[in-house]
């Protein structure tokens, strides 16, 4: 079984480029060039250098001793939270800003939900001196004020998305509409492993540095490259895609994907796409999608803004359908408790997205000698208000 | 012969109108269609609303959101249209995004269209190659014409390819934009219209996006077989309701 994208842009039956003709020249230009550009030694060198000197890679692979003792297994945390700007998002924005420069684009647009991808995009635009416009739902702007301020300090223009539910899905629609209206000079930096081909593959490849490092780091710790499990939380799925990438075809490595169950998978307030979604088309790709019987896209819910998306990247839809990955769903409450537990046991305040992944240890029992590598996709600074309100701190 | 092909053979410039089904009220669909035909419109695009219309600007987005709130679905629309051919003769096209059709089942959707007397479909986010590989045979089985878009950025090679797959008309998007974003044409557009005109394509072209009144209709039809008005019509309905459609149509056709 092949879990990578095929030459037509599909993962099994998922993926493709379901875009209006107005976007075709942009997406086609990218499709024809992205692999060529990424293979250029100069590009590689610049990308690696920035990841090292600017982002602070490699991020540590940390053996979480007290957490391991509590759950009687061996848990390693891949510390993406220690990256510049506080999450894995910057791996992709560094790659895509270099791509945009190679393609001669000088205007950058992006969508953002919680603001992490917006901040990561604004950051690299400041670094490269490029114009940056970030679309963000009006509701998210109100509840993520610190990240809005960060983007502004970094020189970005934050445009409120006023349509639909005024959250991430609508911000993505607005960014796509901007791209339709600015077809020549603009590059759209999509923040997750979604969108029309080649985006899911390109984003996955930029994020694959995560599993590339895990391999040699785990070898140093344990004398072997392959853990028994790799675990990551999934919204659109970019940190998960990067965490799994080099293990997709390693049969001895189990893959676990953790979705947000919100108030409960059957509560009507959930973002567990693998359970609640059906095959459909969102933001340019065929994937699993939460929708009505009539094919209207529905509103997801999660306490975590980063997992609050009605679809999932096409690669993950394929991993789900083929059974290559085990999908688990974690509620708001269980995620919040797991986040606090990590603070107490390891002195690390995780992003609420990552807390969802941490919560699986309460639900699933691992063997004492199992090696479980979990992506700690981001740090919890941005979520402080949510933690304060939830725990009455 | 399909009503679209027959209409395209008429010796006149065509005016086509887009409206959002289920807007402003859920049951306005049939009366809008009848009224437009009575006032001399040549062809109608019935918009099947979608929650996330990527290619549309604020006007059509808002009408779609309202139509969905009003309860519009594929099934409701088909029910409203089931007797439409008893009163309406002009070509009818359903325009909508792919996901609702995909959920309905592409073949079931096409079959229903044929039963009702729908002549064609415009699906902006169904790529030409996917249509060609997976759905063209189904569309043809049910006698439906699928209409593709081209834009000023579409290469000549791709236009030739689209022309070869098309069997009705080509929807010429006047400028790189979402619907309702720009009004009127500049030099850039007229150059593009001329370029396409000189390609001698097999399928006639109808220009859409940026057409709102007699002046832009006249300008567009200098270069093409016809023109499509969408956002400007939806705006008219929003502001003045559905009882003065004659005024709108006359102002476009007769400049009064």
Interface residues (C-beta under 8 A of the other chain):
Chain A: X16 X17 X18 X19 X20 X21 X22 X24 X25 X163 X164 X169 X170 X173 X176 X177 X180 X181 X182 X183 X184 X278 X279 X280 X281 X282 X283 X284 X289 X291 X293 X294 X295 X296 X297 X298
Chain B: X50 X51 X52 X54 X55 X57 X58 X61 X65 X68 X73 X74 X75 X97 X98 X99 X100 X101 X102 X103 X104 X124 X125 X126 X127 X128 X130 X148 X149 X150 X151 X153 X154 X155 X158 X173 X176 X177 X178 X181
